Amino acid sequence: MSARIVITMGDPSGVGPEVTVKALASHGAALRARTVVIGDADTLARAAAQVEVALPLIGPDDPGDGIRIEHVSVDGLPGRFGVLSAACGEASFRYIERAVQMTTAGKAACIVTAPINKEALNAAGHHYDGHTGMLAHLTGSKSSYMLLAAERLNVLHVSTHVSLKEAIGRATTQRVVETIRMGHRHFLRMGVDAPRIAVAGINPHCGENGLFGTEDDDEIRPAVEQARAEGIDVTGPISADTVYYRAFGGAFDLVIAQYHDQGHIPIKLVAFDTAVNVSLGLPIDRCSVDHGTAFDIAGTGRANHTNMICALDYGARLASAGRG
């Protein structure tokens, strides 16, 4: 069998269970055979019944075609969709914890995560900014990098869930060059022979020679020059109001964004339903849907599972690529 993929079900009250069963049902038996959902069996059964998925729910190593489940028991789940619950936050954490245990033990090659709710997670006593901080902690990593990957635009962030003021402070030469290197290595691994990388400037028009700030000249340009000296095909800093248009048109394989919204806004404009969130810099592989728990439509059968299909496809690519 090909390397195994594990899906964490996400918050049991959100749309994660629904998009998971829909996506697996829409895929072929070959992918289902190598995929295990970590979550609550009763919740997945309710989601499958809601959307009329006829595939049986089976154990992780059962023979035959079906949706494979590793059940993780958590007390106090509300038993219905669309509610904020500390028990669901606890469940979200335990599913991810189990997935990390499996991947670090070599029992799975990639984690695909369905959405969690940060308020529920914190109500359960797990004080993380979301999946990224949790995974870094569980794997003993100092930090990780967020890549948003789509067919025509890929964006890797220097910083993500911090204030804009703090993000400017984090855009140091060291951090920017490390982000460039991380993106270069990832795209080589994914089969791009000579990745073309663009680095967005942090100020309007990259500071206009100091007129609108000096960060681009003081921090970002030296990082680009250093990476170029290492043999990386990187260009920048390029004004952020044009670089994404150029990348979308095919000029670059990857854009380095300096902060959260600078990268998220363009990718969500052009690939809202198809962009995949990929964590780089961890000792394990993880990718995710790029949407939230959507409590307002959870349990209605109306959740769009396109993004989960894309995340599963990317996860399969990661699992097949190996980690070298």
TAPE-V487593 format. One record per helix or strand. SS is the DSSP state (A for helix, B for strand). FROM is the first residue (numbers start at 1). TO is the last residue. If there is no record, write none. Layout:
ss: {SS SS}
from: {FROM FROM}
to: {TO TO}
//
This chain:
ss: {B A A B A B B A B A A B B A A B A B B A B A B A B B A}
from: {5 16 29 35 41 57 67 86 110 118 131 145 154 164 173 197 204 210 213 215 234 240 254 260 276 286 306}
to: {8 26 33 39 50 59 71 104 113 123 139 149 157 170 189 200 207 210 213 229 238 248 257 271 280 289 321}
//
